[in-house]
């Protein structure tokens, strides 16, 4: 078969671009871990000046800066021979509290490469790979990847979009945060609504240990965490149950939905935050879809298949499929209450 030379060159160029981006990911982790972006955010610098600011070796810094400039992550002035960050680059790379901070996600990207042999074996056997079986950097990366979105959206926008929930939280409510991971979402809600009680549940003991550490450091007294599966978490009469980016990871999301229904107060609300996706594959063939499908292949689908039932919704299940699961759990009223560029927020009531 004869190849179209123009199409071939275009595709090879795309692959070279993607390979460069994949290699640059390791350098982003280095830049974040060693404070190189934060050092450069202090002002333009030569490689020697940045090395002095950050206590690092100039020769390594020189090569790192060249790679950053070639990637378009930093600016280079060929006359002054200095590198710098624009305000936009600094917001994404240098400020961990910025609502658009992205460096933390690259720790999770690093875990995909570390865990590839394990996932490759799962491809051949059909077995799952549990969340707890992944590299440690996946857990901290997940906390930092979702952190900027949760901080900027959860309390100011998502909770107010739910019918009557903020008023309950202000008066004093019982809340279960299921699949809480490191407890970032739990902590944010507990800090915003001190009259309410928040219980965070996750089956991963390492994540719960970290959640407790963070709660202790923040001095929150209205939050507690427990290691337990989503289908058997304790308690009842919850005014609000929340699932943040975790329903699609569960082996039996219908069973989890039924348990939520059994633990809600009569007028309680189930808040489900999931990755934003269209209902058809062709709706998700874009950069965000590529990112989510990639993580879903390596993390979310294996996690579900490692559990009983193993429904494997995937991170791009789409609203229609999620509604089917929620309805099967006994909820008749479901609506999309809010969304961001990366997430949808569903509100479910009996």
QUIURUR-V564086 format. One record per backbone hydrogen bond with DSSP energy under -1.0 kcal/mol. NH is the residue of the N-H (numbers start at 1). CO is the residue of the C=O. If there is no record, write none. Layout:
nh=NH co=CO
nh=NH co=CO
This chain:
nh=8 co=4
nh=9 co=5
nh=10 co=6
nh=11 co=7
nh=12 co=8
nh=13 co=9
nh=14 co=10
nh=15 co=11
nh=16 co=12
nh=17 co=13
nh=18 co=14
nh=19 co=15
nh=20 co=16
nh=21 co=17
nh=22 co=18
nh=23 co=19
nh=24 co=20
nh=25 co=21
nh=28 co=24
nh=29 co=25
nh=30 co=26
nh=31 co=27
nh=32 co=28
nh=33 co=29
nh=34 co=30
nh=36 co=31
nh=37 co=31
nh=39 co=35
nh=40 co=36
nh=41 co=37
nh=43 co=40
nh=45 co=83
nh=50 co=46
nh=51 co=47
nh=52 co=48
nh=53 co=49
nh=54 co=50
nh=55 co=51
nh=56 co=51
nh=61 co=57
nh=62 co=58
nh=63 co=59
nh=64 co=60
nh=65 co=61
nh=66 co=62
nh=67 co=63
nh=68 co=64
nh=69 co=65
nh=70 co=66
nh=71 co=67
nh=73 co=68
nh=75 co=84
nh=77 co=82
nh=81 co=77
nh=83 co=45
nh=84 co=75
nh=90 co=86
nh=91 co=87
nh=92 co=88
nh=93 co=89
nh=94 co=90
nh=95 co=90
nh=98 co=95
nh=101 co=98
nh=102 co=92
nh=106 co=103
nh=107 co=104
nh=109 co=105
nh=110 co=106
nh=111 co=107
nh=112 co=108
nh=113 co=109
nh=114 co=110
nh=115 co=111
nh=119 co=115
nh=120 co=116
nh=121 co=117
nh=122 co=118
nh=123 co=119
nh=124 co=120
nh=125 co=121
nh=126 co=122
nh=129 co=302
nh=133 co=130
nh=134 co=131
nh=138 co=135
nh=140 co=136
nh=141 co=137
nh=142 co=138
nh=143 co=139
nh=144 co=140
nh=145 co=141
nh=146 co=142
nh=147 co=143
nh=150 co=146
nh=151 co=147
nh=152 co=148
nh=153 co=149
nh=154 co=150
nh=157 co=153
nh=158 co=153
nh=159 co=154
nh=162 co=159
nh=168 co=164
nh=169 co=165
nh=170 co=166
nh=171 co=167
nh=172 co=168
nh=175 co=197
nh=176 co=240
nh=177 co=199
nh=178 co=242
nh=179 co=201
nh=180 co=201
nh=183 co=180
nh=187 co=183
nh=188 co=184
nh=189 co=185
nh=190 co=186
nh=191 co=187
nh=192 co=188
nh=193 co=189
nh=196 co=193
nh=197 co=173
nh=198 co=222
nh=199 co=175
nh=200 co=224
nh=201 co=177
nh=202 co=226
nh=208 co=204
nh=209 co=205
nh=210 co=206
nh=211 co=207
nh=212 co=208
nh=213 co=209
nh=214 co=210
nh=215 co=211
nh=216 co=212
nh=217 co=213
nh=218 co=214
nh=220 co=215
nh=224 co=198
nh=226 co=200
nh=228 co=202
nh=232 co=229
nh=238 co=263
nh=239 co=174
nh=240 co=174
nh=241 co=269
nh=242 co=176
nh=243 co=271
nh=245 co=273
nh=249 co=246
nh=250 co=247
nh=256 co=252
nh=257 co=253
nh=258 co=254
nh=259 co=255
nh=260 co=256
nh=261 co=257
nh=262 co=258
nh=263 co=259
nh=263 co=260
nh=264 co=260
nh=265 co=238
nh=268 co=265
nh=269 co=239
nh=270 co=348
nh=271 co=241
nh=272 co=346
nh=273 co=243
nh=274 co=344
nh=276 co=342
nh=283 co=280
nh=284 co=281
nh=286 co=284
nh=290 co=286
nh=291 co=287
nh=292 co=288
nh=293 co=289
nh=294 co=290
nh=295 co=291
nh=296 co=292
nh=297 co=293
nh=298 co=294
nh=299 co=295
nh=300 co=295
nh=301 co=296
nh=303 co=299
nh=304 co=300
nh=305 co=301
nh=306 co=302
nh=307 co=304
nh=310 co=308
nh=311 co=251
nh=317 co=314
nh=322 co=318
nh=323 co=319
nh=324 co=320
nh=325 co=321
nh=326 co=322
nh=327 co=323
nh=328 co=324
nh=330 co=327
nh=331 co=326
nh=333 co=349
nh=335 co=347
nh=337 co=345
nh=338 co=345
nh=340 co=343
nh=344 co=274
nh=345 co=338
nh=346 co=272
nh=347 co=335
nh=348 co=270
nh=349 co=333
